[in-house]
Amino acid sequence: RSLKWDLGGQRLAYSRARHQTVEVWDVDRGAVTHQFQGKGTAGHIAWHDTLPILAFADGNKEVQVRRTDQTDADDRSEYGGATLRGHLMRVTSLDFHPKLELIATSGIDGYVKLWDATPSRDLAFGFGTVDWASQGKRYATCRGSELVIHDVASAEMRVHKLGQHIQSAMDICWNSDDESIFVLGYNGVVLEVDVEDGQSTPIRTADLSHRGFRFPNLIVRHPHRSQMAIAASDDTIQIFDTKSKETLQTLRCESSGFFAFAWGPTGEKMAVCGDDGELRIWDIAKGVVIARKQSGTTLTSVDFSPDGSRIVTSGSNSGAAMWDMQEDSGWFPLSGHVDYVHSVDWSPDGRRVVSSDQSGSIRIWDTETGQQTLGLQHPMGGV
């Protein structure tokens, strides 16, 4: 399925789809010197230019990194046996930095991730979701079991270990007071991490057993109050108080495949959408659906206009569309994408919407006319 020469041209690595393995063929010896067993059909392969390691996409969302200077292919020291986990969907490409000890990977989830490949560190570090503090002076991201906080003005970087509770972070969100950050792990544990001292406290566990990889945002902050919403595997959205940590409301979604949700600008409503194509508007206080709109396609992302009167969605039919809830009109299409649209976001002034798709196209739309005002193309594809 894939093959790649090393830099010296003495060894050829290739994948055997039927056997779910990657083999290394030594030209001088005329024999296979290494055989690495994967968990699925191996995909893209990359060699490091100077270090004796190779990496390959393993079946679906993982990347395997293996040493090639040892006869024991199952060696698990340093580079041996490392598995990179963090992509939400299939990994489509990967490459080593020509000089630095970094690995870059990309997937059809639209993410490009950088991984630390130094012998002294765990390889399972990837830069994942990013969230800005409310004042815009700091942002946080996660890499494996670490939370990284950047101060834009001073260029200071703080790294907090998440400890024994979370081995790999899935999503993060700043608390409304900017003094702590909520981190959601792939195991469903939610930690509250103090920004200054890094003290982490487990506050709850969300069931992500079979649905965790499907949401673009799994934990979302209330626009004004000290509240958070978490999407769980049992098709519910749990809203909890960030101070008392008590559950305030549980919204039980009718669809078994919802992908995205968004608070309304006042926090009184929530929009939920998914693979059944129906957009549902919830009255959070009452816990009931107050409006519905069928789109006819899988909906992947949703956002409210700043005044709360309109909603924009993205879908798998290469399109984005707006809906005026007050007039209850039909969908107003934003036409121009040619591939699966991943995400949409409304500008704070309400005049523009930005959307991105699988091909790497980013488009900005005038919300009054529906006309595209700017188009960008990301050189590495899916955004």
Summary of the structure (lengths in Angstrom):
residues: 383
radius of gyration: 22.5
end to end distance: 25.5
largest distance: 74.3
contacts: 1261
relative contact order: 0.06
helix: 2%
strand: 52%
